Amino acid sequence: MILNDLLSLLIWVPILGGFFVLATGNDQHAQANRWVALVFALITLALCIPLYLNFDTTSWQLQFVENKDWIPALNVRYALGVDGISILFILLTSFTNIIIILAAWHTIRVKVGQYMAVFLISTGIMNGAFAATDSILFYFFWEASLIPMFLGIGIWGGRLRGYAALKFFVYTFLGSVFLLLALGQYLRAGYAKNNAFTHPQGIGRGKDEG
């Protein structure tokens, strides 16, 4: 049933769409790249409709929970779920991506496919960051989101795009180092054995666990 994998679809459909545009994208097929990107963005937004319609606003618990083994040795799980706040960010991200593609329809004329791919992939990754209920999975998505952001600034930025991209990398890298050290301390303390990385509501509620 699509509802069981809805969050995964909202993550991986735009990411796969981005890589598809990237693989076939060159400026000789710029118009086709625009349309393909728009189709994947519309599919992503369409997936938000059942997410919104089936969300129980009377419940405080995580919903659309997915919970699967990812790195068993560290007790790290592919755990997803949304609450009343994260669902709004997923809706906003998916909708904003369409605006970005339409706004760039005539303004971006160089490396069109790469531009569209950057924002499709970024949309999927950000949806993953908003839906992740495992700390390591969140860290993975958060770090991955910096890559398309860095490329977007460095390639299509303004006159000082190189400086801006470097500054963006330095600030985000420093923050990421401290977060990684905190997660490493959790591992050293042995908290991972007690599912400390995963939100309690997501533990034992995945499809693969009955």
N, C-alpha and C positions, 0 to 999 in steps of 0.2 A: 504494500500500500504506500502511496506517495507520501502520506503524512509521516510515516515512520522514518523516511530519509529526507525530509523536506529541508532541514538545515544543511545537510551535506550537499544537496542539490544547489542551494543558494550559494554555497561556497565554491563548488567545483565546476558548475556550469559556466560562470563567467571566466574562471581561470582557464578552463579548456578552450573556451571561445577565444580568449586572448592569445593562447598559444597557436590556435588554428589561424587566426589573422596574422600572427607573427610569421608562421611558416609559409603562408601564401602571399604575404604582404610586400609589395614593392610599389613604387610610385607609378608604374605602368598600369596597375590595377587599383588605383587610389579610390575610385568611386565604388568599386566592388567591395573594397575593404571597409568603407564607410557603412555600406548596407549590411554587410555581415556583422560588423560590430553592433549596429543598431538592433539587428535581429536577436543577437545574444543578450543584449541589454534589456530588450523587451521581454524575452523569455524569463530572465532573472526577475524582472518586476512582476511578471505574471505569477511566478512562484510565490510571491509575497501575498497574493490574494488569499489562497487557502491558509497561509500562516496567520493572516489577520482575522479571517472569518472563523477559524477554529480555535483562536486563542480565548481562553476562559478568563475574563477580566475579574471574576469573583474569587479567583484562586491566587494565593501568594506563592505557590510552589513553581519550580521550574517546569516548563512544558516543552513538548517536542523533544524529549530527552533521547539522546543516542549515547551509547556507552559500549565501547569495544576495546579490546586489548590493543596497545600500540607498542610499548616497550615493556614487556612483562618483567624483565630483570630489575627495572627500577620502579615497577608498579605505576608506570605512566600510562594513561588511557586516552583514547580518542573519545573524549566526553564532551557532548554538546547539549545545550539547553538555553531557553530564553525566559526572561521575566518581563514585566511590564515596561522596563526601561530599555533593555537590550533589543527588544522587538522593534521599538521605535527607531533605534539607530540603524537596524538592518533595513527597515522600510525606507528611511531617509537616504541611506547609502545607495540602495538599488535605484531609487528614483533620481537621485542627483547624477548618477552615471549617464542616464539618458540625456539630461540637460547638457552635460559636458560634451557628449558626442554630437548633439545637434548644434551646440555653440561653436564647435570646431569644424563643422561641415564645410564651410567655405574659407575659414581663416587659416587652417592648417593645410599647407600645400606640399610640404617636404616631410618625408618619412611618415606618411599618413597612417600606414598600417601599424608601424611601431607605436605611434601616438595612441591609436585606438586600443592596441594591445595592452599598453601600460595601464590605462584606466579600467579596462575589463579585468585584468589580473588584480589590480589594486582593489577593485570592488569585491571580488571573491575573498581576497585575503582579509579585508576589513570585516566582512561578514563573519569570517572565521574567528577573528579576534573578539567580536561582540558576542558570539555564540559559545565560545570555548568555556568549559567549566572545569578544565584541568589546567593547573598553573603552567606546566611545561608546554602544553598545547597552545595556551595563550601566548607564552613567550615565543614559540615558533612562529605563530601568525604575526605577532607584533614585530618581530625582527624582519620577517619576510616582507611586511608592508613598507619597510624603509627602502627596499631596493627599487620598486617602481617609482616611489616618491623622489629618490635621488636621481634616477634617470630622467624623470619628467622635468625636474629643475635644471639639471645639467645640460639637457639637449634642447628643450623648448623654452627655457627661461629667458629673461631679458638680457641686457648688456653685460651685467655682472653675474651671469648664471654660473660660471665656474666657481667664483668666490662664494656665492649663495649655496651651491651644492656642497662645497667643502665645509662650510660653516654648519649646514644642516647635518652633515655626517658626523662631525665632531661632537655636537651637542647630543644628538641621539645615541651615539656610540657610548659616550660617558654614562648616560642614564642606563643603557642596556648592560653595561659592565656591572654596575651596582645591583641591578636586578638579578643578573646571572650569579653574582656572589651570594645573594640571599638564597636563591634556589639551591646553590651548591651547599650552603650551610644546612639546609633542610636535609639534603642527602647525607651529609656527614653525621647529622644528629640521629639519623635512622627514622625520620618521620615518614618517609616514603612507604615503609612497611605497613603503616596504618592508614593508607589512602589519603595522606595529608595533602596531596597535590590535587585531588578531585573534590568538587563540591559535594557535601554529604547527600544532597537530594539526588545526585546523579549516580551514586554508588549502588550497584546491584539492580538498576532499573533499566538496563539496556536490553535490546532485543536478543543479544547473544547470550543473555543470562536468564532467559525465560521470563 
